[in-house]
Amino acid sequence: MLSFSYQNHTLHAESVAITDLMAAYGSPLYVYSRTGIENNWREFDQAFGTHPHLVCYAVKANSNLAVLNILAKIGAGFDIVSIGELERVLVAGGKANKCVFSGVAKTVSEIERALEVGVRCFNVESASELNRIESVAQSVDKQAPISIRVNPNVDAKTHPYISTGLKENKFGVDMNEALDLYQIAQKSEHLSVQGLDCHIGSQITDVSPFLDALDKVLELLKQLNTHGITIHHLDLGGGIGIDYEGEETINIQAYINA
Ligand SMILES: Cc1ncc(COP(=O)(O)O)c(C=O)c1O
């Protein structure tokens, strides 16, 4: 069933006429399709087959509690960028150990709370942030799981305002600085190296920028291995473009296979 379609010239959400929803709830009205959300997430999840993976929903896209609850129930992970987003995920039934904490402005109290509930990983966006996470972890006598978010300097060929993986974007650490940060993390009693993270932008309609970024990430991974630093997961981001007006976009299975 299509999430939204015209049946007898009337827009329907799944099998319900929007006009009936407007009669019941008034207008303007936000309508989400449970089936549409579940199918989109499952398409990603199933594309990985038996390969170990976790598909994380970017909570910033829509943090409506009902939407988060649908995703929590089917086993989604969550990409969060603030403690508010984390609290919403928890209230909606999501698990802290399926949350990755991204974002360039994590405060001391946010790091404390994320450690308290046990997020899966902090995606560290700068040297100063690594330092801050380490000192908070030390103050509460915990070990913080971390990935370094690297900036691969690739052009995602998307709108400049939603590009995140170019050198001039504020996100992530220069590829050349990453090794130093991993070495600092590896030596720290209060940091535990888990992954390597990269996000290049939103509304991406072509696989090639993802592959360019991945090539750079894999090169760094090899370099880390030669320094005895083991990476347990890759966190690869960049949002798949939406087909707004019949544009070609990425086929999820082809992307994951690539
Ligand atoms: C770390 C991270 N996750 C998620 C997003 C949301 O975008 P998308 O859903 O397109 O990946 C962004 C956007 O900047 C981001 O930086």
The ligand as a Gaussian input file, in Angstrom:
#p B3LYP/6-31G(d) Opt

LIG

0 1
 C       25.385000      13.636000      12.206000
 C       24.165000      13.911000      11.383000
 N       23.185000      13.008000      11.388000
 C       22.050000      13.215000      10.683000
 C       21.852000      14.374000       9.958000
 C       20.522000      14.517000       9.302000
 O       20.544000      14.356000       8.021000
 P       20.187000      13.012000       7.215000
 O       18.932000      12.434000       7.774000
 O       20.000000      13.578000       5.866000
 O       21.366000      12.108000       7.369000
 C       22.858000      15.356000       9.907000
 C       22.693000      16.603000       9.122000
 O       23.497000      17.497000       9.116000
 C       24.055000      15.110000      10.648000
 O       25.057000      15.999000      10.642000

